[in-house]
Amino acid sequence: MHAEPDHAERVILAVDFDATGRPEARFADLAGRLKTDCAFWETAPPDLDTERTASGTAYIDYWWAAFQRRARPVAAVMGFCGGAVYAAALSERVAAWQGSEPQLLLFDPEIAVPQTLVWQFHKVVGYLAGVLPPEDIMRAQAAGQAEIDRHSGMAEMCEALVKLTLDMGDVAFAQAGLSKPLRDELMGTFCSFLRYLAAASELDPLPRWRGATAFQSVTELSGLHAVRLSGIGGDGPLVGREIVVQDEHAKLLANDEVAAAVSDLLAGDGSRQ
């Protein structure tokens, strides 16, 4: 495969798990602040039938096939949080295809580990605490812990937590008076996110992260802070360049200083940092 001629419009490929109502800023917030002539393309999750059995590589294959239908020279590949793992793999595909390295720009990059799934499960249980009685919440937490203790692999743990989440959420949202289509959408989004994280754990981003620029928030348990706490990567550098941003994780992609620094990097001027 070959890239289109140099005069073709350059694009930025961004990997994130976007969802309606999420509290964190999204790549749309960053894109609106950038000073660049590059088009901004963001990944979308595969359909549910594909996603249920998708490996980490299958996610990349899915996005790469979509990119190839409108292929353009790629200036940069970006990844937010867990999407930074996929961004590394996607940048490798891009480099092989166009014969030159795109910039790899990461924002609070994280690597999914079993504790990540546990934390996300307890997070959704917390959301339901206002709907379900305390004894049901305690029962759900105990059942979740039992599944966590039973499974060592990310894929098996993920599917066990998905089943618990669907069963618990269906009861909770029915009691809250939500229609079944809306219940299915809400729970489906969360379960899709768990599968997205579990599949990412199959990929090793570190070789390419070591050539990347990472923007790190001050939120203690986010991004590279979390990766270091998990012991991944040993004592060596996790990324090629780390830029600490005096802002919290949820606001990172809407930070004006981050947007200015990214604009400089895309223009080939990293002098600001």
N, C-alpha and C positions, 0 to 999 in steps of 0.2 A: 504494500500500500504506500501511497505517496501523498504528501500534503499538497494543498493547492498553492499556486504561485504566491510570492511574497506580497503582491499588491492586494490579495484577498483580505477581507476584514478579519482581524485577529479577535480571538475570543478568550474569555476567562471561564474556566470550568470550576464550579463550586459544589462541594459535597456537604450536605447537612441533612438532618431529619427534620423537615419543617412540618408543622402541624398547627391547625387553627387553635387559637387561644393559648399558645405556649407563652410563658412569661419572658423568655429570653429574646433579645434582639435577634434579628435574622439577617441573612445575606442581602435581602432587599434593602435593609437599612444601610448597610455598607455600600452597596452599589449606587444608591442615591447620593452618596457623599463623595464618590470617587471622581477625580479629574483624569479621565482616560478616554481614548477613542475605541477601546475594546468593548465588544458586546459581552454581556454577562449571561451565562447559561448555568442553570442550577439543576442538579439531579432530582429525580422524583422516584419514590420507591416503586418496585415492581408490583404487579397485581398480586392479590392474595394467594392465588393458586400457585404462582411461581415462588412467592416469598416463603411459603410454608416449608419448602424443601431446599431453599437457596443456600449455597455455600458462599463464603466470602468472594471467591472467584466468580461465582455466578452473578453476584451483584455487579461486579466490574464488567463482565460480559454483557449484561443487560444494558448498562449505561453506555458502553463502548459501541454497541450496535446502534443505539439511538444517535450517538454522536456521528457515526459514520454516514448516516443518512443526510447530514448537513455539514460535513466535515469542513473545518477551517483551521488555519494555523493557530496554535494555542500559545498565548503569552504566559499564562499562569494557571496553575491548579491550586485551589484553595480548599481547606477543610476546617470545619468547626467541631470541636469536642471529639466525639467518636468518629465523625466524618473525616478526621485527619488521617485515620488509618486507611480508609478507602482512597483518599486523595493521593497518598503515597503510591498505591498500586496503580491508580489511574494515570499519574504522572509518568510512571514507567512505560505504560502503553503509548502515551503521547510521544515520549522521547524516541521510542523505537519506530514509530510511524513517521514522524516529521524530521527525524535525523538531528534534532537539537533539543536541549533540555528546556522545558518550561520552568518558570520560577515555581517553587513549591512554597506556599504561604499558609501557615497554620495558625489557628486561633484557639487558645486553650486546648491543645491537642491531648487526647486521652486514649488509653488502650483498655479495652474492656477485659475485666477479670471476673471471676464468679461473684466477688463482693459487689461489683457494679450491678449485676442482676438483682442481688439481694436488696441493695439500696433502692433500686427502682420499684421493686415489689412492695417494700414497706412504704414507699412514697405514695403509691396508689391506694394502699390500705388506709393510709392517713387521710387521703381525700374522701374516703367513704365513711370515715368515722362520724361525720355529721349526719349520716343517713342510717347506718346500721347501729343496733344496740351494742353496748360495750362487750357483751359476751360473744357476739358474732365476730367482732373485730379480734378479740383474743383468740377465738377459734381459728380464724383465718391466719393470724400470725403464727400460731402453733403449727398449722398445716403447712404453711410456707417453710418454716424452719425444718420440719420433718423432710420435706422434699429436698431442701438444700443439703441436709445431712446425708440423704440417700444417694444423691447424684454427685459425681466428681466432674463429669464433662459438661462443658457449657451448653451444648445443644440439648442434652437430656434435661438439664436443670431448667433451661429456658422453656421447653415445652411443658414441663410440669408446672412451672409458675404461670404460664399462659393459661393452662386449663383452670387452675385455681382462680386466676383473675377473671376469666370469663364467667365462671360459676358465681363468684362473689359479686361481680359487677352487675350481672343480670338481675339478681335478687335486689341489690341496693337501688339500682335505677328504676326498677319496676315499682318499688315502694315509694320512690320519689315522684312517680307519676310520669316518667319519660316513656315515650313510645318505643316499641321494639327497634324500628330502624335507627332511631337516635342512640339507643343503648348499644346497638351493634356497632355504630360508627365510633362512639367514644371508646368502647373496649377494644375494638379492632385497631384503632390508632395506637393504643398503648401496647397491645400485643405485637403489632408490627414493629414498634420501636425495640421491644425486647429481642425480637428475631434479628433485627438490624445490628444490634450490639453483639449478639451471640455469633453471628456470621463473621463480623469484623475480627473476632478473636482468632480466626483461622489464618489471618494474614500477619506478616511480620513487616511493620513499617519502618523499623529502626534504620536499616541501611540507607533508605532515602531521606528519612527525617534528618540524618546527620548532614545533609546538604541543604536543609530547609531553613527558612526564617520563621520563627514562632513568636506570636504576640501572646504574652502571658498576663492574665489578670491578677489582681491581688487576692482573689477569693482562695482561701487556704486549701480547700479540698477539690479544686478544679484544675484541669489542665495538667501541666508538667508537675505541679505540686503533688497531684494524686498519683501520677506515674512513678515519681521518685519514692513516695511512701509505700507503694506496692513492691518496690525493689527491682522493678524492671529496668534493664539497661546497665545495671551495676553502677560503678562510680564514674564512668566516662560521660561525656556530653551526650545528651539525648537529641539535640538539634544543632544545626550549624551556627545559628545565631538566635539568641533569645532576647526579646525586647519586652521589658516589664512595663505594663500599662497601669497607671494609678486609677483603676476603675474595677468594678466588680464583674464577675463572669456574665451576669445577665445583660450587662450594658456594653460588652466588649465590641460587638459588631455595629454599635451605634455611636462609638466614640469618635469624635472629630479628629483627634490626634492620630488615632489608628488609621483613619481614612486618608489623612495627609501623608503619613508614612508609606502606606500602600501605594498611593498615587505616585510618590517619588520612586518607589521600587519598580513600578510598572514603566515609568519613564526612563529608568536606568540611572536614577540619582538616589543613592542611599545616604547622602551626606547629612540629612536631617538627624538621623539616629547615630 
